[in-house]
Amino acid sequence: MRDAPAVKICGLTRLEDAQLAVELGAWALGLIFAPGSPRRCRPAEAERIAAALRRRVELAGVFVNAPLDEVARLHDRIGFTLLQLHGDEGPAYCGEAHRRTGARVIKARAVRDRGDVQALDAFRDVDYHLIDAPKGAGAEPVDLDLVRARRSHVPLILAGGLTAETVAGAAAAARAFAVDTASGTEAEPGVKDPEKLRAFFAALEAVGDASVRRAETTSGPRGVVA
């Protein structure tokens, strides 16, 4: 039986949105520090989020080709448990980022073709792979045929325009450990829409409920061997 995937809520810039995400059951919160991003989180607000929620959720610092000293400095200030590296960082950079912070590493890549999927194979020592839609794709999802071609055993986080309407089918097709949403649960960049957040989690609860029903059909009630 497959449970519903874990949920990472990314692009958070406000404590109230982060609190709602945790109340709804988020596994991880993504705080973006990439220059120029409309979802860039101010370090002072990231500190507030971390202080309020660090014992209840994973805190992911999201970086794009940042100097390692900057990553380490912000980690010392905020206390990440995950680092999401969304640029051209190589395996050696990922290893050093982990060594300097102790945080687990998510290596992210925008996927356009099979070669992009295969390129993630070089990152065997990271904790998670994140597959995203190409920049400029808007709300278009990742090509799931490409995701299904992936052969790595590194746990997968699926991103790329996921919404309450598309997440359940996409997560099931990709057999993802977790799903990641930013734009698909927003009122505007950096500001979450509470109803969209609730609908996103509700869609995944239905996946979990369906898994339980299938297991009970074949094996009796949960915890009982038929």
N, C-alpha and C positions, 0 to 999 in steps of 0.2 A: 504493500500500500504506500502510495506517495502522499505525504501531507502537502498542504498548500505551501508555496514558496515563502521564504522570508521576504520582508519588504524593507527597502532602503528608500527613504524620502530625501531627495537631493534638492539643492538650490535654496536652502532655508536661509532667511535673513532676519527672522523675527522669533523671539522666544515663544510668543503665543502660538505660532504655527508649529514650532518644534514640540511644544507641550501636547498639542492635539495629536500630532503624529504618534507620540509615545503612548498616549491614552488609547489610541486605536490599535496599538500593537506593533509599531515599527521595530524592526531589528536594528536598524542603523539610520543615522542622520548624516546627510552630506552638507558640509560647509565649504563653499567654493571661495578660493583665494586667487583665482586667475585674474590678472589685470584686464580690464575692459569687459568682463562678464557682467551682464545686467543682473546676475544673481550673486554677485560678489558679496560676501558677508564681512561686515566690519569686525575687526578683531575684538573690539569691546563687546559687541553683541555675541560673538562666538564665545567669549568668556562667560557671559551671562547664561547662555544655553548650556555650556559645559558644567558650570557650577550647579545649575538646577537639575540636570538630567544625567550626569555622567554615570551614576550607579544603576541606571535603568535601561541604558541603550548604548550601542556602539556609536562612537563619534568619529566620523571620517573627515579628514582634511583633504580637500580636492585641489590638486595643483597641476599646472601645465608648464613643463620645462622650467620649474623654479630652481634657483640655486639651492644646493643642499643646506647651506647655512640658513637660508630663509625658512626652509621646511623645519629644521631643527629649532630655530628660534620660536616659531609659532607653536610648535609642539610643546616646548618648555612653558609657554604662556597659557596654552589652552588644554593640552593633555589629550591628544588624539589616541584612539585605540586602533584606528585604521588610517592608512594613507591611500588615497586614490590618485594614481598618476596617469594623467590624461593627455600627455604630450608625446614627445619622441624619446622619453627616458628608456635607456637600455637595461638589460639584466643587472649589470654592475651597479648602476645608479639605484635600482630597486633594492639590491642587497645592502648598499651603504645606507640608504634611507631607513631601512629596518634596523640596521646595526646602531645608528645614531639615535633612534627614537624608541625602539622596542615595539613599535606599532606594526601590526600585520599589513601586508601590502596588497592592494587591488591594482592590477595593471589593466588599464582601459584601452580599447582600440575601436575606432570607427571602422565598420566593415562594409566594403564596397564589392569585394569579390573573394573568391576562395583563397587567394594569396594573403589577404588581410587576416583571415581566420588562421591560416597556417603560420603566419608570423608570430602569433601568440605562443606557439609551441616553444619558442626560445625562452619563454618566461616560465620555466618549470619549477622554480623555487619560490615563486610568489604564492600568496595564500588564495587569491581569487583572480579570475579573469572577468573583465566586464566588456561585453560587446554592445556597442552603441551604433546608432544610425550615422551616416556621413554628415558632416557639417553642411548646413544649407539644405538638408532634406526636409526641414520643417517638421510636420507631424508624421511624416512617413515612417513606418516601422522598419526594423531590420528585416532583411530577406531571410526568412526562417529556414529555407532550403540550405543556405550557407551555414547557418548555425548548426543544423543537423549533421553537416559534414565534419564538424569538429570532433577530434579524437582524443583530446587532452583529458586527463583525469583531474585537473585543477577545477575546483568548484566554479560554476558559471553564474554570473550576475547578468541578467538581461535588461538592457535599457533601450531607449530609442523611441520616443513618441508614444509610450504606453499610456492607455487611458482605461477607465473602468470598463469600457465597451470591448477593449481588445486584450486586456492583460491576461485573462484566464486562458484563452486559447493559445496565446503566444507562449506563456509560461509552460503549459502542458506540452506544446510542440517542441520547445527547446529543452525540456527537462532541466529547468534552471533551478539552482539552489535558492536564488533570490531574484527579485525584480526591483528595478530602480525607476522612480518617476520624478520628473522635475516639471516640465512644461505641461504634462498631462493632468496635473492636479492644481494648476494655478489660476488665480483671478487675473494676475499680471505677473511679469517676470519678477521673481523673488518674493511674491506674496501668494500664499496658498488660498484656495477656495475651500472652505470647510466641507461643503457638500460634495465636492469632487473628491476630496480626501476620503470621506466616509464611504462614498460609492466605490472607490478603488479597493478599499479593504473588504467591503461587502462582497465584491466580485470574487475575491480570493477566498473568502470564507466558504463560498459556494463550492469552490474547487475542493477544499478540504472535506466538506460534508459529502460530496459525491464520492470521494475516495473511501470514506468510512462506509457508505452504503454498499459500494462494490465489495469491500472486504467482508462485510457482514453477510452478504449474499453467498459468499463462498466458504466462509470460515465460522459462521455464527457470530454472536455479539462480540464486541471488542473484549479481548482478554480471555475469551472462552474458546477452547479448541473444539471444533465440531466433530 
